[in-house]
Amino acid sequence: MNVVIRNLPGDVSEQEVMEALKEAGVPVEELTFTNEGNPELGTVIVSMDTSHAGANALAKMVNGKLWKGRRLEAQVMQEFTGQGLNK
């Protein structure tokens, strides 16, 4: 499952995000950073080996949290499976 975290400081490092998530016990597989066209607003996609419930728990834990002077926004990315397209 993937969780998108938005409104990170533009200068935050992958190491800082990884450490914060690991301290919280999040089973991170990969981090993908983007600024979505705005260098001041960092966004990270957190790929993790967990259930939908685990991803929801992370999103709820992070959403609205103040970190490094920024109010974070987080949500679970719905995975596209393609089921039902060719019926």
Residue pairs with C-beta under 8 A, 6 or more apart in sequence:
1 47
1 48
1 50
1 51
1 52
1 54
1 55
1 76
1 77
1 79
2 45
2 46
2 47
2 48
2 55
2 76
2 77
2 79
3 45
3 46
3 48
3 55
3 58
3 59
3 62
3 74
3 75
3 76
3 77
4 43
4 44
4 45
4 46
4 74
4 75
4 76
4 77
5 17
5 43
5 44
5 45
5 46
5 62
5 72
5 73
5 74
6 36
6 41
6 42
6 43
6 72
6 73
6 74
7 41
7 42
7 43
7 70
7 71
7 72
7 73
8 17
8 41
8 42
8 43
8 44
8 67
8 68
8 70
8 72
9 42
9 68
9 69
9 70
10 35
10 39
10 40
10 41
10 42
12 42
12 68
14 31
14 33
17 31
17 44
18 28
18 31
20 67
21 28
21 46
22 28
24 58
24 61
26 46
26 48
26 58
27 48
27 49
27 50
27 54
28 46
28 47
28 48
29 47
29 48
29 49
30 46
30 47
31 44
31 45
31 46
31 47
32 44
32 45
32 47
33 42
33 43
33 44
34 42
34 43
34 44
34 45
35 41
35 42
35 43
36 43
45 77
46 58
48 54
48 55
48 58
50 58
52 76
55 76
56 76
58 74
59 74
59 75
59 76
60 74
61 74
62 72
62 74
63 72
63 73
63 74
63 75
64 71
64 72
64 73
65 71
65 72
66 72
